[in-house]
Amino acid sequence: MGEKKGWRVKTFATEIKIFQTIKELEILDDKVNRFIVDNKVKKVVSVNDTTTTDNTGATIGLIRVLTYEA
């Protein structure tokens, strides 16, 4: 049989500030891409984003989850 591979999950988070969202998303993208390169990730299984909100329902943050093959 072949080598048994497992999936790993890495979570990244960023605060979202009004009028700065594009910059913050670019920084988050850079963090994820740097992680992929630094850890020599060969296969990404999935990338998912979800928002965090305050008690008024306003978006205040973003969580990005990267699932990759180890």
Biotite code that builds the C-alpha atoms (Angstrom):
import biotite.structure as struc

atoms = struc.array([
    struc.Atom([0.000, 0.000, 0.000], chain_id="A", res_id=1, res_name="MET", atom_name="CA", element="C"),
    struc.Atom([0.998, 3.597, -0.470], chain_id="A", res_id=2, res_name="GLY", atom_name="CA", element="C"),
    struc.Atom([2.035, 6.109, 2.123], chain_id="A", res_id=3, res_name="GLU", atom_name="CA", element="C"),
    struc.Atom([-0.818, 7.173, 4.397], chain_id="A", res_id=4, res_name="LYS", atom_name="CA", element="C"),
    struc.Atom([-1.414, 10.912, 4.193], chain_id="A", res_id=5, res_name="LYS", atom_name="CA", element="C"),
    struc.Atom([-3.366, 13.093, 6.545], chain_id="A", res_id=6, res_name="GLY", atom_name="CA", element="C"),
    struc.Atom([-5.018, 16.446, 6.344], chain_id="A", res_id=7, res_name="TRP", atom_name="CA", element="C"),
    struc.Atom([-3.999, 19.359, 8.504], chain_id="A", res_id=8, res_name="ARG", atom_name="CA", element="C"),
    struc.Atom([-5.826, 22.558, 9.262], chain_id="A", res_id=9, res_name="VAL", atom_name="CA", element="C"),
    struc.Atom([-4.359, 26.027, 9.833], chain_id="A", res_id=10, res_name="LYS", atom_name="CA", element="C"),
    struc.Atom([-6.499, 28.984, 10.892], chain_id="A", res_id=11, res_name="THR", atom_name="CA", element="C"),
    struc.Atom([-5.705, 32.641, 10.182], chain_id="A", res_id=12, res_name="PHE", atom_name="CA", element="C"),
    struc.Atom([-7.631, 35.659, 11.467], chain_id="A", res_id=13, res_name="ALA", atom_name="CA", element="C"),
    struc.Atom([-7.678, 39.371, 10.792], chain_id="A", res_id=14, res_name="THR", atom_name="CA", element="C"),
    struc.Atom([-9.553, 42.369, 12.079], chain_id="A", res_id=15, res_name="GLU", atom_name="CA", element="C"),
    struc.Atom([-11.672, 44.205, 9.524], chain_id="A", res_id=16, res_name="ILE", atom_name="CA", element="C"),
    struc.Atom([-11.735, 47.985, 9.774], chain_id="A", res_id=17, res_name="LYS", atom_name="CA", element="C"),
    struc.Atom([-14.013, 50.209, 7.781], chain_id="A", res_id=18, res_name="ILE", atom_name="CA", element="C"),
    struc.Atom([-12.388, 51.595, 4.594], chain_id="A", res_id=19, res_name="PHE", atom_name="CA", element="C"),
    struc.Atom([-9.347, 49.315, 4.995], chain_id="A", res_id=20, res_name="GLN", atom_name="CA", element="C"),
    struc.Atom([-10.820, 45.976, 3.966], chain_id="A", res_id=21, res_name="THR", atom_name="CA", element="C"),
    struc.Atom([-8.907, 45.575, 0.690], chain_id="A", res_id=22, res_name="ILE", atom_name="CA", element="C"),
    struc.Atom([-5.573, 46.155, 2.442], chain_id="A", res_id=23, res_name="LYS", atom_name="CA", element="C"),
    struc.Atom([-6.465, 43.740, 5.245], chain_id="A", res_id=24, res_name="GLU", atom_name="CA", element="C"),
    struc.Atom([-7.526, 41.042, 2.782], chain_id="A", res_id=25, res_name="LEU", atom_name="CA", element="C"),
    struc.Atom([-4.254, 41.449, 0.877], chain_id="A", res_id=26, res_name="GLU", atom_name="CA", element="C"),
    struc.Atom([-2.317, 41.064, 4.141], chain_id="A", res_id=27, res_name="ILE", atom_name="CA", element="C"),
    struc.Atom([-4.342, 37.942, 4.999], chain_id="A", res_id=28, res_name="LEU", atom_name="CA", element="C"),
    struc.Atom([-3.694, 36.503, 1.516], chain_id="A", res_id=29, res_name="ASP", atom_name="CA", element="C"),
    struc.Atom([0.034, 37.165, 1.987], chain_id="A", res_id=30, res_name="ASP", atom_name="CA", element="C"),
    struc.Atom([0.013, 35.378, 5.387], chain_id="A", res_id=31, res_name="LYS", atom_name="CA", element="C"),
    struc.Atom([-1.660, 32.312, 3.920], chain_id="A", res_id=32, res_name="VAL", atom_name="CA", element="C"),
    struc.Atom([0.595, 32.241, 0.852], chain_id="A", res_id=33, res_name="ASN", atom_name="CA", element="C"),
    struc.Atom([3.704, 32.653, 3.025], chain_id="A", res_id=34, res_name="ARG", atom_name="CA", element="C"),
    struc.Atom([2.537, 29.750, 5.230], chain_id="A", res_id=35, res_name="PHE", atom_name="CA", element="C"),
    struc.Atom([2.066, 27.551, 2.144], chain_id="A", res_id=36, res_name="ILE", atom_name="CA", element="C"),
    struc.Atom([5.547, 28.347, 0.848], chain_id="A", res_id=37, res_name="VAL", atom_name="CA", element="C"),
    struc.Atom([7.338, 28.189, 4.229], chain_id="A", res_id=38, res_name="ASP", atom_name="CA", element="C"),
    struc.Atom([5.759, 24.831, 5.072], chain_id="A", res_id=39, res_name="ASN", atom_name="CA", element="C"),
    struc.Atom([6.207, 23.413, 1.578], chain_id="A", res_id=40, res_name="LYS", atom_name="CA", element="C"),
    struc.Atom([2.504, 22.616, 1.256], chain_id="A", res_id=41, res_name="VAL", atom_name="CA", element="C"),
    struc.Atom([2.081, 20.625, -1.941], chain_id="A", res_id=42, res_name="LYS", atom_name="CA", element="C"),
    struc.Atom([-1.697, 20.168, -1.990], chain_id="A", res_id=43, res_name="LYS", atom_name="CA", element="C"),
    struc.Atom([-4.365, 22.524, -0.689], chain_id="A", res_id=44, res_name="VAL", atom_name="CA", element="C"),
    struc.Atom([-7.639, 20.708, -0.028], chain_id="A", res_id=45, res_name="VAL", atom_name="CA", element="C"),
    struc.Atom([-9.772, 23.754, 0.759], chain_id="A", res_id=46, res_name="SER", atom_name="CA", element="C"),
    struc.Atom([-9.768, 27.392, 1.808], chain_id="A", res_id=47, res_name="VAL", atom_name="CA", element="C"),
    struc.Atom([-12.804, 28.802, 3.590], chain_id="A", res_id=48, res_name="ASN", atom_name="CA", element="C"),
    struc.Atom([-13.603, 32.246, 4.960], chain_id="A", res_id=49, res_name="ASP", atom_name="CA", element="C"),
    struc.Atom([-16.144, 33.244, 7.561], chain_id="A", res_id=50, res_name="THR", atom_name="CA", element="C"),
    struc.Atom([-16.807, 36.569, 9.225], chain_id="A", res_id=51, res_name="THR", atom_name="CA", element="C"),
    struc.Atom([-17.028, 37.514, 12.863], chain_id="A", res_id=52, res_name="THR", atom_name="CA", element="C"),
    struc.Atom([-19.514, 40.119, 14.002], chain_id="A", res_id=53, res_name="THR", atom_name="CA", element="C"),
    struc.Atom([-20.107, 42.367, 16.963], chain_id="A", res_id=54, res_name="ASP", atom_name="CA", element="C"),
    struc.Atom([-23.327, 42.572, 18.968], chain_id="A", res_id=55, res_name="ASN", atom_name="CA", element="C"),
    struc.Atom([-24.904, 44.849, 16.327], chain_id="A", res_id=56, res_name="THR", atom_name="CA", element="C"),
    struc.Atom([-24.237, 42.404, 13.499], chain_id="A", res_id=57, res_name="GLY", atom_name="CA", element="C"),
    struc.Atom([-21.463, 44.496, 11.960], chain_id="A", res_id=58, res_name="ALA", atom_name="CA", element="C"),
    struc.Atom([-18.552, 42.545, 10.485], chain_id="A", res_id=59, res_name="THR", atom_name="CA", element="C"),
    struc.Atom([-15.442, 43.067, 12.599], chain_id="A", res_id=60, res_name="ILE", atom_name="CA", element="C"),
    struc.Atom([-13.176, 40.243, 11.508], chain_id="A", res_id=61, res_name="GLY", atom_name="CA", element="C"),
    struc.Atom([-12.446, 37.433, 9.127], chain_id="A", res_id=62, res_name="LEU", atom_name="CA", element="C"),
    struc.Atom([-11.347, 33.879, 9.834], chain_id="A", res_id=63, res_name="ILE", atom_name="CA", element="C"),
    struc.Atom([-9.717, 31.916, 7.028], chain_id="A", res_id=64, res_name="ARG", atom_name="CA", element="C"),
    struc.Atom([-9.265, 28.172, 7.370], chain_id="A", res_id=65, res_name="VAL", atom_name="CA", element="C"),
    struc.Atom([-6.748, 26.353, 5.183], chain_id="A", res_id=66, res_name="LEU", atom_name="CA", element="C"),
    struc.Atom([-6.970, 22.567, 4.909], chain_id="A", res_id=67, res_name="THR", atom_name="CA", element="C"),
    struc.Atom([-3.955, 20.925, 3.318], chain_id="A", res_id=68, res_name="TYR", atom_name="CA", element="C"),
    struc.Atom([-2.448, 17.519, 2.826], chain_id="A", res_id=69, res_name="GLU", atom_name="CA", element="C"),
    struc.Atom([0.461, 16.666, 5.093], chain_id="A", res_id=70, res_name="ALA", atom_name="CA", element="C"),
])
